[in-house]
Amino acid sequence: MSDVPFGVLARIPKLLFKLFFTFLRFKRRVKKSAKRLRKAMIKGGISKKDAAILTARYEESVSIRKMMRNAGVNLPFSFGR
């Protein structure tokens, strides 16, 4: 039937479920830290426009896709990107 043991196949849905929620938790933490960073920059005297630009760059730099690409992991799918 298959070369992969049934026990391994049975655990895949649970693994995907955990990975999905770990990803959501990671993104939420990035958003919260970006918000704190933006507020701190504005409080420190940076204009709101510049703070927004820098915060957007920070959020882009903390991307799972970019981290995986930098680690040498190539995803077989691109989700339209």
N, C-alpha and C positions, 0 to 999 in steps of 0.2 A: 504494500500500500504506500507507505512513505518511509523515508530514511530517518525522519525526525521522530523521536519517541513521543508517545501520546502525552506523557507527563509534561513535557516542554510545551507542546501545543496548547495544553489546558491552561497553562500559566500566562500565556501571551495577553489575553484580554485584561487580566488583573494588572499586569505590568503596564500596558498602554493606559489604563485608567489612572494608575498612580503617576505616570509620567505626565499625563495631561494636567492633573491638578497641581503637580509640582511646577509645571510651566506657568500655570495661572498665578500661583503664589509668587513665583519669581517676578513675573510682569507687574504684579501689584506692588511688590517691594520696590521695584525700579521706579514706578510712578510716584510712590510716596517719597522716596529719597530725592527724586527730581524736584518735587514740589518743595521739599525742605531746602534744597540747594537754591532754587529760584528765590525763595523768600529770604534766605540768608544773603544772597548776592544783592538783592534790592535793599535790604537793611544795611548792607555794607557800602552802599552808595553807587552801585551800578544801575544804569537806567533799565526800566522795565523791558524795553525792546531788546537791549543787549543781553539781559538776563534770560529772556525767553529764547533767544537764539542759542545761547550757550547751554541752556537746559535741554533744548531739542537735540543738540549735538551729543549731550551726555546720554540721553535716552537712546539715541541711535547707536552709540558705542557699546551699550549694554544690550546686545542683541544675541540671542542664542544661535541664530544662523551664522552670524559673523564669528562667534566664539568657536563654533564647530568647524567652520571653514578654516580659521586660523590654526585649529588643532589638526587639520588635515583630513577631516571627515567630509566626504562628499555625499550629499543626500541624493537619492535617485529620483526625487520628485521636487518640484519647485513651487507649487501652489500658484502658478501664473506669474511668477516673477523671474 
